[in-house]
């Protein structure tokens, strides 16, 4: 999977207040705004869809790690993966429509 680069634009809290609409438009996809303030820790302003996709990817990775941590399940899946191509060719697998009558 190719890495997506994330562009970070630094702004002061004062600039954010003065140009909020502009920075809200700039926080899209892989572009985030780093808001720096002398009195508080820095914060990121991010696009909701971008953060949602990161959270979805995180959940997917955690699920994968959970499966891989279960050595018995991982071994079973690896064993099944060795025969799946032959099973498809031989017609030993059912299609989704066969199972769910869709």
C-alpha positions in Angstrom: 0.0 0.0 0.0 1.5 3.3 -1.0 2.0 5.9 1.7 -0.1 9.0 1.4 1.8 12.1 2.2 0.2 14.6 4.6 0.8 18.2 4.1 0.9 20.2 7.3 0.4 24.0 7.4 1.3 25.8 10.6 -0.7 28.7 11.7 -1.0 30.7 14.9 -4.3 30.7 16.9 -4.6 34.4 16.1 -4.3 33.7 12.3 -6.9 30.9 12.7 -9.3 33.3 14.3 -8.8 36.0 11.7 -9.0 33.6 8.7 -11.1 30.7 10.0 -13.1 30.3 6.8 -9.9 30.1 4.7 -8.3 27.5 6.9 -11.5 25.4 7.1 -11.4 25.2 3.3 -7.7 24.4 3.3 -8.2 21.4 5.7 -9.1 18.8 3.1 -8.1 15.3 2.3 -4.4 14.9 3.2 -3.9 18.6 4.2 -4.1 19.4 7.9 -3.7 22.7 9.7 -1.5 22.8 12.8 -2.7 25.5 15.2 0.0 26.7 17.5 -0.7 28.7 20.6 1.8 29.8 23.2 -0.6 29.1 26.1 -1.9 25.7 25.0 -0.6 22.5 23.4 -0.8 22.6 19.6 -3.9 21.2 17.9 -4.7 19.8 14.4 -7.6 21.0 12.3 -8.5 18.1 10.0 -11.1 17.2 7.4 -13.8 15.0 8.8 -13.8 12.5 5.9 -10.0 12.3 6.2 -10.1 11.5 9.9 -13.0 9.1 9.4 -10.9 7.2 6.8 -7.9 7.1 9.2 -10.1 5.7 12.0 -11.6 3.1 9.6 -8.1 2.1 8.6 -7.0 1.9 12.2 -9.9 -0.4 13.1 -9.1 -2.6 10.1 -5.5 -2.9 11.2 -6.5 -3.7 14.7 -8.8 -6.4 13.5 -6.0 -7.9 11.4 -3.6 -7.8 14.3 -6.2 -9.6 16.5 -6.5 -12.4 13.9 -2.8 -12.7 13.5 -2.4 -12.8 17.3 -4.6 -15.9 17.3 -2.0 -18.4 16.0 -4.4 -21.3 15.6 -6.8 -19.2 13.5 -3.9 -17.8 11.4 -2.6 -21.3 10.7 -6.1 -22.4 9.7 -6.5 -19.5 7.3 -3.1 -20.1 5.8 -3.9 -23.7 5.2 -7.2 -22.8 3.5 -5.5 -20.2 1.4 -3.3 -22.9 -0.2 -6.3 -24.8 -1.6 -8.7 -22.0 -2.5 -7.5 -21.6 -6.2 -8.0 -25.3 -6.8 -11.4 -25.2 -5.1 -12.6 -22.3 -7.3 -11.5 -24.1 -10.5 -13.1 -27.4 -9.3 -16.3 -25.6 -8.5 -16.2 -26.7 -4.8 -17.0 -23.2 -3.5 -20.5 -21.6 -3.4 -21.2 -18.1 -4.7 -22.8 -15.5 -2.4 -26.0 -15.8 -4.5 -26.1 -19.5 -4.0 -25.9 -19.1 -0.2 -28.1 -16.1 0.3 -30.5 -16.7 -2.7 -30.0 -13.1 -3.8 
